[in-house]
């Protein structure tokens, strides 16, 4: 199973084994990680699962959809070039080792 490392707002890194096909967001929520709210449950209707994708992983992800780019305009924390919504990031074997960081605030 691919491993995803989540860096919580306090800097603590948590590595989880995530089943392929699951979203980065759903695994974080199930594990009760800090720094993610996911108020819409992964329906691309909010921006409270905002994360920063660490290098070199950003280039290996599917590009964001127009809808995701629109929602990224509503993030509470600083939007960066590596900002993504974790509900839109689907884990697959090629992403083993993916690292994302949650911002200090989501809302």
WOURWO-V660280 format. One line per field, one symbol per residue. ss: DSSP state (H for helix, E for strand, - for the rest). phi: phi as a letter, one per 30 degrees, with the letter a starting at -180 (. if undefined). psi: psi as a letter, one per 30 degrees, with the letter a starting at -180 (. if undefined). A space follows every 10 residues. Layout:
ss=???
phi=???
psi=???
This chain:
ss=-EEEEEE--- --EEEEEE-- --EHHHHHHH H--------- ---------E EEE---HHHH -----HHHHH HH-------- --EEEHHH-E --HHH--EEE E------
phi=.dcbcccded jdcbcbdbde jddedddddd diddjbchec ijchbabcbe bcdddcdedc cddddedddd dddcddcedb dcdbcddccc dbedcejebb bdddbcb
psi=kkkkkkjlfg fkkkkkkkkk flleeeeeee fhlkgkeheg ggghgagggk lkklkgfeff lklkleeeee effgkelkkl fgklkffgjk klefgkfkkl kklflf.
